[in-house]
Structures are given as structure tokens and as C-alpha cells.
């Protein structure tokens, strides 16, 4: 059975990719993910702002209270050499790339131009097989129009593409006025892959402390609908590879995404919830399903239920939505 | 001399540089001012730097200097080249081993940053009291007087000891040399190599113990042979001076720097000669040169080798023309006929006179004097005064110079206008805040200029005695020749004032030379600033024709993304204005230095600093100085006029930086000082302070409870009291039923607030309309300061609530108790002081405190003022500090006195029963004294008794009156940090716990030696980085709680105020009422943890939530009712250890320096937490069943995590 797939120009042994998560903060986990069956690993996201903040914080905390009182002119040993900025990340990336045979993809999170290009190049030099730009931007500025926001994404993508030779994937927000058009523009701008979608930051409120909570909740299988829709729509219509991300909690979601046209399928929440072995569950589940349906290869089944290939292309569009509502009524009348 | 490597380093580094290279083992313990030597050795060891033989020396931090000396002795005995670094009390603890090491003729060098000894008071500063106290041990003593000498003599000492087999103390002056930064020529490894004879190293090794050639050393000897044995070493001592002299000659041939045992400098035909050792010699040398240029026949002998004392070499050094000698000792030996060096010189010369070997025609007149104790300034003017004294017909012997001794009249008159600093030297003074980076920038400047072959550079830094809002004064000199002025800048041609508000209280221009440049960081423009200056400053600028420049450094820094760090901005200004280096070249060098300093901290930091440099020059403006003084502002008085006389006359002088002017008569004879003095020192150090919102406040008392500086106070009172209140006075109806006429005020003492923000963090209330507002909020002080001062004044007139009306059992209640510990100068947001304050609130009126040396003794007892205070009746804590190591024993002594005097009082009281009445006597003897009201009642009874006794004409009554105060139960507390409790004082603490006496121990556990700058203690947790644990501590923290619990009769509590203030309060009260030994371990967040101190309480909460710091109480009293004395007060771990630890730089840093190791250690630390929790859970779960205070599941112990 041939599970191979090509994602952002990289040949993968199967379509299951471990997405950016805290699990990739440990070197050991890369090996474990590979052993479990992952075809590639996207490292946890490197936040540009976080690097800047943390460097400033370290500098501040090391010097806090120093050179003030004669008995304690400093509070920490003199550190001749320590990792700053992305060093820690790059070192891990380098060691991970050396430790495993599968591609390791670096992930950069941010939306400003500043600092991105350099960091992407450093990731490439450290051995990243590709770069995933985890670009999300909440346009809270009420004077920023949609076109400007879109342009920001395009500028970042182009800058990074120009700087590196490894493939570049763009992880997208679902909230564009014309998602398909944007996908086409990214495709034309050189994106080697699009990852659909970014479960970007949505705050909650803590009613006890009366504070805004900034944690991230794990996804649920119900959330596959939106990426499924757009993978289905985009498959076969752009050159960039498509990766599905969000809501993969069993082999069923993996299979659905592939049928809709995904070249690769990513999982984070499922892995966090079930452990690294979950990757193997996905691969085995896919094999079982293919065997039962007598598919010999992933290539055979990929995109067979996409908009361009399926029997009812209208199902991906608004007309069908109305039909669904009608069905809904019918059930309870 | 060509191609020699130079460096601008301090004396500690200069000595350690050599010591590290010529030793295999360093056994150390931190003590100011020598700590840096050990820290550097540890750092180099971690960096893998090797010694001469290619090995990395082992650095072992011990539990005390006694331990360090023991370890050094052991390492030496077994043949390792071994050293240690110490000072002062540390050297005292080494004395027993020093006798042994010397008695066994062991090659070793101890490097000492010589420091005062604690006598009437402790001092961290420099003099020779410590090294003079070890002159009897048999160690040779080699003295350095400068940074270069500290470097060179370290090697000469090592070379000499290997040959002589006599161990050496190599010493240099604490702070003046140990902390002075100077440009020196570094010894190359080849030079060091050439001085160390490997044959001698092998011989040392072969003298070590080993089973292959077994022997014994360290026998017990009897009267028959001990004496003779003691005399066997004489030949070794006899030849040591010549060995040292030869090593000095060899050294001179190698390096071109020539030394002698007694270094003469001056007129070959000198008539008057000063003899001294240490850094003062350079000052005398400079003065001698000036005086000789003015036709005086004077000279100086600098003593390098003090022990063994070489009569021959001294006589050879003394000019035959000498007719008068002044011997200067930087030490004090009360009751002696003279100080040590003086006596040695007298003995030497009189013996020489007797045997005819005197180089002079007749015996010169010899006088001795003391100078420079505790780093007291020693200036050319003082040197001149000494020479002048030698010219007198009847010069003073046993004189002092540098002080005004109006009691014994020992002091010499000094001409205050005598100054000889050469004009070829740029002399710069900088007034800064510790927090603004001034010192760091100046050290950087010295390095930049020092790297220029055309310049020599020197820097010396004077620090504050406070840890928050502390002021620093940097003294920098730059010139074409080596700078040997070992005294503060007296006449500055550049003065930088980095904080505008310093002008309000300090005459920063006092040392300004004519035509000097004055740089002021000013929020006011060049046009506006003149009108904002005090009169004295305006007057000085005009009279001395100063070039006056301003820059708004805070704005430039902020605009450059530097926050409040103005160091780079002010440094750039200095280079732009001083002209030491050409401006463009200087700017380029600053940038190179920035790249070097901050490069490792990330490009962003470098970029911001570069931006600050570039932005500075455009914003630096010269002020056009008017011809006339226009200001009516005077410098603010250091204390208000209503302060007590002692505070006005003595304390105020110290506060104003004029303590040097106080005469001997102004000082207490026995070190006794009044308490309640911090309240007079309004330091006004924060731009922000909390402001109370009465409408939102629920009056919970949390903010007041946690305030580290006691600036938040609460009172309730009848509204009738308000009729004279200022209009802005804030108040609200008290949040209690049935008291409609009672109001509540939470008053913030703005002048004393450090702006730490802990109060805001802990406030549980948020506005319903605006969730960013709490019931207490930080606000710029400027707008409310005046009105709040009026409010404080009125608030002070409101009485504190009577103790009987306060609920001592709740945090809410405790806020109404007057803190008898107020306004400590601890770090802003200190994690220790809230506990100390609580102690003072609960038991202050009957509290005696034994305080171990450390942070708490510094913010508690470092002059000029003390936060320990008194109530309106004049009652309050009595406080003393003995040493670092003996605090448990010291405090136990308090208890022994109480127990003894109570027994006496009870006996005498019974004897007086016939006169006083049996019932009356019994009412006092049998009165219960557990609750506050019972203690109040007893206090009233005893007061009544004392009145009765006064009226009696009875010897017994008079006797009883001297001890009757003990009839009110005394609260004895022993306070100290983990360095004391876990390390140096551990055995004493353990012993005191074992004795069953009613003492209470409060360990302020910061998990490092905070006061000396964050060195590892046995309390330092696994995986944390600290000095001496640069690679992360690999051994878990000692569990002192379990250790104490093992006695069974010790009350033990582990508390963390930020996690559960109520439990803290409960533990303090239980400990105090427990009639045996009590131990409270208090989690104290600390600046040495590398946290934003504003979040200190949150970190305490996380420490508990992670299970790292389980809250518990072990109360043996509970056992009487058949219950489990062990109560676990915190919940099972609910966050990962990492989520607590990685909020702190001490843990986080390792993940940056060594990620793999960090991961291993953090996992081990997590496992430790699990294991420890299981132990606690098992010990405490019965408590859950019976007392219902924890939520621990009974099965949890067997389930683990």
C-alpha cells in the first residue's frame, strides 16, 4: 500500500504531519513522533515578539538591583555565553533535523516584516526542510482596511520566499472576504503550500479574576467543517500543496481531509489529548480504511470528493446550504 | 615591557587571576568584600579555564569560612595546591585552622580583602583589623597597596610559600583596592610559569598524606615535647624574608616591576618618614612627591612583608638621615601601648639602637597613629598633617588622623584646603541611582579609556546603605600616568548628576573645580532649568564658572526603547563633553563596547543602545548661565525639626552624607542607638505610589498585610474625629454591622513608598465599571504628594485601635495593629520584610530580636536609621545582631536571661508576699498570658506592682524592680536568612532547637545568600542557577522543616504569605504561643530570583500551587489532644513545577546556557516535588480527617501523582 504524498515539494512517507505544538519543544519527542508514524514534524511556533520580549526581560532581570549596594553588586553569575533570540529554537531545530529522517519544518509566527526574513533563513541554515509561516493578524485597528491586511500577508510571504530556498508554507486565517482569491494570490506569490486553517487566538474571560484569559483550547472534530470546505474548493485549482489542520481526532477526519483534497493532514490537539502514539493510530486507521475500500495508494483517493471531482459540486456552495436547512426542518416536522 | 597585556580590572580580580592559575583547589565562602574572588574562580572553572598545569581547579563552596579553612587544610594535607579567599569575620573563623596549617609548615596562600571587624558595630569596609588579628597564627603576611600589587604579590606569595613552606596571607585593602578598578599590566602565563618551580610543587604534593607512604600528622603532644616542637619551625621563618626578597627580585627581572620587603620612596636624605602598609602607601607616596617638590625632606616606607618581620630589611630601608618616624596603623588595638606595626617598629629600632645596628645616628623619635578604619578616607591633607606633626617638638603619640576625636583628643588637625591632585588627570564625579545603571556605564567608560595606550584609568564607587532607591557616587580618574591616588576625587573637573531630584538634598557641586563641566539629567530644557535649581547650586555654578549642560536622559532613553536605563545616554554625554577622547572616536568606541557587552543579549538590545547613543548628541544642550543667583530654593533638611535631638544632631548628619564630620563625642560609646528613626528619613524615592479608592475597598487588609515597607496603614475611628481632617482625607464607613458612626481609613505614606506595587497585585477588588481599576492603584505621586502628606499628618493624630479591640486571628484584623517595623531600606517589593513587619505588629511590644547578619540585619540595623520602631507609649522591639554564624546561640542567650530573671522575679515576688499580699502576688504569678488581652492585663498588673515597689523601702523591692519586666511574657525571636539557618548557623540552630527552650525562629528563606549577591546555600533548590551553581544546582534543597520535626517537640511551620496570608498569620501566632522552640520557614521572594518583584506574591502562590513549597504546620501541642500534629495546609500540586520555575530567571537561565542540562534538572526537580509531596501527604493526611483544614485525599499518599 502506497501512503506516500508530496507536500510543499517534500516527499512524505504518508500524509500525517505532526503540527506545531509544545510536544516539539523536546528533542526526544521528535524521535517518538517519527517512530509513531509522523511523516514530518512542524516545530512549535517561534513568536518574533516573544524573542524580543524575552531578551529584554533577561537583560532587565540580570541587571535588576545590581551596582546599587556594596555587598551585592550583582545577583547572578556572569554568563559568558547564553542563547539569545532564536538560538534556543535553532539549536533544537538543528538537533531535531539531525536526529530524525523525516522533514522538520520550522514555524514562524508573526505578521510584521521586521526580523522575519532573517529568522527564516536561520531556520533554513539550521536544517529546516521547509518553513511554515504561521501568519495571523487580528486587525483590531479600525482604520486598517481589508486590502492592507491582505497585502501584509503577501508581503511577508514574498519576503520569506525571496530569502530562502526551502519550500514555504503559509498557515492561514479563514477570515478573508475572498478566501479562494487570497489562496490564488498566495499561490501566485510562490507559496509552496497553504495550511488551512490557523486556530488563531480568541480570548476568553475569567469571571473569578475578572481578567482576559489567553489560553488556547484544544480543537474538536466538529471544527473540521471549515477547512474541509476550503480544501475541497481549492483542490486542483492552485499549484500550492494543501494541508489540513484542525479537528483531527480520529482517522475519520484524516480520511475526510484527504478525500477533500489535502496533500497532508496535520494534528495537534489529537496528539496532545491522546499522546504521540495517536500519530500511529491515524496511519493505521487510514490503512485499514484503504484496505477495506481497496485503495492502493493515497494518490488514488486524494481529492476524489473535492469540488472539482465530486458528483455534486454545489454542495460546497451556498445553494446547498439552503438545502441543508430544508433537510434540517424536514427532520423535525 | 613591550606587548604586555593590560586590563582594567579590580583588585579582587587581579588577585584571583593569579590564585586561580596556581592552585588546584579553592575552598571558599562568600563574604564582603572578598566574595568576588571566589565567584570569579567559580566562573572560570565553569568556563573550563585551566590552571598552569592544564587542570580545572575545583571550587568548593563551604558552609562557613570555618568550613572553608577546614577543607583547605584537608586539601593541603593531602597534597593539593589550595587557596581560599576571605575577609573580616571569615578570617576570624579560619584562625584555628591557620594555626594548624602554619604549625605543619604547609605551603598555601590565603587571599584576603582586608576589612573591619564587628565590634561596636559591623562594618563591611576596609581596614587591617582582620589581618592584624591573625598575625599570631604563624602565617606570613604580604601586603599589597594597589590593584597592580594585588596581582603581582599574589604570585610572589605563591612562589615564596612553595619554597619557604610557611603559609601566607596575601592581603589588600577591602573596597579601596578590592573594588577599585584600575588599569594594570597582566602577568602572562609564561611569567607565572617562570615564577612557580614545579620541583617545589612536587615536593608539596609528596608531603601529602597517602597510604603508599603512610605517616601521621596532627598528633596530641604532651608537656615533654610540645614546647620543643613549637620551636622547630624557627629556621623556616628565619629564612622566609630572604626567600620573599629573592622572589621579588626574580619577579622584577621578569616583569620590570620591582618590589622590596620594605619599599622606601622619597628623599634619600629624608628627615621625616612615614611607615605604613596597604593602599594608604600610595597616597603618602603621592604626597611625599608633592612635599619634596616643595622642599620638604620626607619619605615613606611601604611595608610589603609584615610577617615574618625582617629587622634587617627594615633597617636597610630606613634613610640614615631619619630623625622622626610616624607609624600608621589601619587598625585599633584597645588597651595596647600602641598598634602592631608601631610596636614592631619601636621594638626593631630600640633593639637596633641597643646593639648598635641602627642606620641613623640617634634613635629617631617614633610616634604611632591610627587612620582609615572602615575605609575612612585617607587623603594627602592627612598625610601632610602627619608630617607636620613630626615637625613638632612634642608630637602626639597614639594619634588619630581623619576624624575629630574631641573625647580623647588624639586627632591631628587637617587642612581641608590642602589638595594636590594633578591637573594632567581628568577627575570625574557621577551621582546616580543604583537602578539607572550609572556605575555600570562608568565601569564601561573606564574600560574604554583604559584600552587606549595613551591613558591610565581608575574608578572607585561609593554605594548607599539602602537597597532601594540607593544612590551611587562614582569617582573616575583618567590620565597619562599610572593613577595611584587611593582616595576619593577631591576636586572634580567633571560632575555628572544623573538624577535631577538629588539637587533637592545634596550639594553635588561641592567638589567642583573652577571651570569644571557640570552635566545634569534634567526634565527641564536648557532654557527652563536654571529657575529650577536650588540657590546653592546656582551660586556654585556662577562662582566656579562651571560649564553647565543638560539632557533629558529619561526621554531619550524611553524614545530609544531603553525604558528607564539612562546609562548609555549619560555615558555618551560624558564622552561628548569631557574631551578625554576625540568625540567621534569615543562614540565609535562606545558602540564597540555596546556590541561587546550586549551582543550576547541579542541584536535588539544592541540596536536600542546604538539608537540611544545617536539620539543623545542631538539632545545635549549647554545652558547659558545667568550672572546672578535667582533661586530661593534651599537644600531640604535631612530630617524635620521636630525629630528627637539625637536624630537632628547625629542621624541627620549621616543621612546628609556628612557623617565624616561627626566628632567622637557624638557617637554612643557602646554601639547603642535609638530605634524608631527611619520615620524621620523621608526618602521620597519613587515616582509612583498607590492611591486608595474608599468606595471600592472591602477593607480586607491584604494590601496592608503584604506591604514590605509598612507604608499602608489602616485605622478605624469614630467619625467625630474627622472634624479636623483635611478636605482630601479619604475615609469610608467601616465594613461591619452595627457601627454606623465608625469610619475606616487606609492611609498610604507616600514619602516612604518604594512604588513596588505588591499592594495593587494583592488587591482582590475590581471596579464594576472599569476592571482595570482596583481598590488601590498606582499613580504618579507628583499630583497627590502634598495633599497626602497632610493626610498622613492627620492620620497620625488618630489613635491606633486598642489591641483588645483587634481580631488578631484574621488578616483583616491585623491591619489595625501598628507596625513597629517601618520603612526599611530593603529592595522595593522585598519578600522578607512583610513577615518581619507582621512579627512587629503581633508581638512588637514585648519582642526581643536576635538578628543574624544578612539582608535582614542590614535593612534592620544599618546606620543611619533603623526601621525597628516604638509605639506611642515608647514600647517596641529591642534588637541586636551578634554575628552571622551564632545567631541561634545568641538568641538563646536572650531566652536564658529571661528564664533566669523570671525565676528571680518570681522568687523575689514571693518573698514580698507579706508586704504585697498573698492574693496580689498570686494574681501576678498565676496570671495566664496566652491571649493578647491576658498579656495586656498582666502588663497592667506588673505596672501596678512596679509602682508599689517604688514606694517600698526594701532591698528586695529594689532588686525586683530590675527584673519585674520579665513577669510579662517576653517574645524572643531569632531572625535570619537561609545562609544562616541552613549553612553557617546550622549547627547552632539545630542545637538550640534541641534544647526545648521557648524561642521562636523565623527563617526568611530566599534560597540564596541575598545580601552578598546570590550565592548558593543549602536552601538553593535543585535546577536553579546561583553563584557557585552557575551550571544549576544538582542537589535538592535541604528540608529543614522535616529535620526540625524529627525532634518531635519543635513547632514547625512552612509559610508563604503570597499563597495563604491567613495560614502565615496562624503559624506566627501558634509559634509564639507554643512554649518551646518554634521554627517558621517563610518563602521570601527575592530580587536574586530574577523576577519582576511586583509579581513576587504571585510567584509565592505558584510555588505553593506547584507543590514545591507545601504549606504546613507541625504543632506538638496538638498531640496532647490525641491529634496528628502535622497539618498540611496546601492543596495537591495543580501546576507543573516548570510553570512556577520558568517564571524566574534563576531557573530559566540554565535553559539558555545549557538546555540539555536544564531539561534534565527541571525533570529531576519535578520528581523531587512529587516525592516530597508524597512524604508530606502521608505525614499530614490524618490532619485532614481530624481537623478538616486540608483537602488531601486519604489515599493520595499511596497513589502518588
Interface residues (C-beta under 8 A of the other chain):
Chain A: X26 X51 X52 X55 X56 X58 X59 X60 X61 X62 X63 X64 X65 X66 X67 X68 X69 X70 X71 X72 X73 X74 X75 X76 X77 X78 X79 X80 X81 X82 X83 X84 X85 X87 X88 X91 X92 X210 X211
Chain B: X32 X33 X35 X36 X39 X42 X43 X46 X47 X124 X175 X179 X433 X434 X435 X437 X438 X439 X440 X461 X463 X464 X465 X466 X467 X470 X472 X563 X565 X598 X600 X601 X602 X603 X604 X605 X766 X771 X827 X858 X1010 X1011 X1012 X1013 X1014 X1025 X1026 X1027 X1028 X1030 X1087 X1088 X1090 X1091 X1092 X1093 X1145 X1146 X1148 X1149 X1151 X1152 X1153 X1155 X1159
